[in-house]
Amino acid sequence: MEAKEIEIINLLEDNNNTISLNRAMNVMANNLNNQDSPRVGIFWYDVRNDDLFGVVSSQLSEVSVSDGLATVNTLHRDYWKKQYNKSKFRNDGKELYPYIGGYQDTPRGIVFYDVRSKIFVIKAGSWINRYINAKLLIIEEFNLTNQNYKFEIDKHWEIGYGWEGW
């Protein structure tokens, strides 16, 4: 055996790990049954490919509640900026689809859970009414099929609108 192979085997057999393999595997195994839990979060809708992208979601047990509403802490504006810059860096400074323009220039929305009303509320712009399949994709992505939910249209999620002027 070569020295590198022996080093790898020793690392794999190291019993001084803070988290043992059994402990880690048990925690992950406990999560197997939670994969279909309903989720809250943000998304964009890709009109060209009829698909969601930039989805950031979490189960209700993983998010904080503010004013009776649960959702992820990630904002569209901040997530877009990070992805936009990464894609430009990888593409010699040129914009790369789908991260073209500002975060508010592409159909987007957010899924809240209203703790008081016990309902998932999907906020989007009026664009959602032109792309019926987008609703189905959102329901599936956020595991809302067997949940109490509704779609609401609001100005903030209209194409071209954002934090500016709010």
Buried (B, 14 or more C-beta within 10 A) or exposed (E): EEEEEEEEEEEEEEEEEEEEEEEEEEEEEEEEEEEEBBBBBBBBBBBEEEBBBBBBBBBBEEBEEEEEBBBBEBBBBEBBBEBBEEBBEEEEEEEBEBBEEBBBEBBBBBBBBBEEEEEBBBBBBEBBEEBEEBBEBBBEBBBBEEBEBEBEBBEBBBEEBBEEEE
